[in-house]
Amino acid sequence: MKKIAVVEFHPEIQPQPGDLIAQNHWTGSGFANTDLDFLLRAHNIDHIIIAGMRANTCIDSTARYGVELGYHVTLIKDGIAAFNWEEIRVTVEITFPNYGHAMLTTEEFINSPQS
């Protein structure tokens, strides 16, 4: 039996005309089996900011893959979710600091000069 996932964007972050949307995402990483790397490189983007769901799988694997591909990776540490607080804690306190470049709160990111 084939399963079909239905995904919706939160109304406040709907894609806008001209936004890049990676296609064919079907694994934990936003890079694996998608055109994300191609899209970013085609637009000379070398820094990625990561927020979203699920801290210890999708967030972690996308961030690691991004670093391996040569991107500067920033994690929005209070902008990630998981099924429990321990998954977030491990990602923020143990895993991401071993390979990531920057970790900021949402407020720190919004107030930073590069945003």
C-alpha positions in Angstrom: 0.0 0.0 0.0 1.4 3.4 -1.0 1.1 6.1 1.6 0.8 9.8 0.7 1.9 12.6 3.1 0.0 15.8 3.1 2.1 18.8 4.2 0.9 22.4 4.8 2.9 25.5 5.5 1.9 27.6 8.5 -0.1 30.6 7.2 2.5 33.1 8.3 5.3 31.4 6.4 3.6 30.5 3.1 6.1 30.4 0.2 6.2 33.7 -1.6 6.7 34.3 -5.3 10.4 33.7 -6.0 11.0 31.5 -3.0 13.1 28.4 -3.6 11.4 25.1 -2.6 13.4 21.9 -2.6 11.7 19.0 -4.3 11.5 15.2 -3.7 12.2 15.3 0.0 11.6 11.8 1.4 14.3 11.2 4.0 15.4 12.8 7.3 17.8 15.2 5.6 16.7 18.2 3.6 19.6 17.5 1.3 19.5 13.8 0.6 17.6 13.0 -2.6 16.5 16.6 -3.1 17.6 19.4 -5.3 18.3 21.7 -2.3 22.1 21.8 -2.8 21.7 22.5 -6.5 19.2 25.4 -5.7 21.4 26.9 -3.1 24.6 26.8 -5.2 22.7 28.1 -8.3 21.9 31.2 -6.2 25.3 31.5 -4.6 24.0 30.8 -1.1 26.6 29.5 1.3 25.0 30.0 4.7 22.0 28.1 5.9 19.8 28.8 8.9 18.0 25.8 10.3 14.7 25.7 12.3 11.8 23.2 12.2 10.9 19.7 13.2 12.5 17.1 14.4 15.5 18.0 16.4 17.4 14.7 16.6 16.5 13.5 13.1 15.6 16.0 10.4 17.3 19.0 12.0 20.5 17.1 12.9 20.8 15.2 9.6 20.2 18.3 7.5 22.7 20.4 9.5 25.3 17.7 9.3 24.8 17.2 5.6 25.0 20.9 5.0 28.3 21.1 6.9 29.7 18.2 4.9 28.7 20.0 1.7 30.6 23.1 2.8 27.8 25.4 4.0 28.1 27.6 7.1 25.3 26.2 9.3 23.4 28.2 11.9 20.9 26.5 14.2 18.0 28.4 15.7 18.0 26.6 19.0 14.6 27.7 20.3 13.1 27.2 16.8 13.3 23.4 16.7 10.8 20.9 18.0 10.8 17.2 18.8 8.6 14.6 20.5 10.2 15.3 23.9 12.6 17.9 25.5 15.4 15.4 25.8 15.7 15.1 22.0 16.0 18.9 21.8 18.5 19.1 24.7 20.8 16.5 23.2 20.7 18.2 19.8 21.4 21.7 21.3 23.8 20.8 24.0 25.7 17.7 22.7 25.3 17.0 19.0 25.2 20.3 17.0 28.1 22.0 18.9 30.4 19.2 17.6 30.0 20.2 13.9 27.8 23.3 13.6 29.1 26.9 13.1 26.7 29.0 15.1 23.7 28.5 17.4 21.4 31.3 18.2 18.0 32.0 19.8 15.3 33.4 17.5 15.8 36.8 19.2 19.6 36.7 18.7 19.1 35.8 15.1 16.6 38.6 14.4 18.8 41.1 16.1 22.0 39.9 14.5 23.6 42.1 11.8 23.4 39.4 9.1 19.7 38.8 9.3 
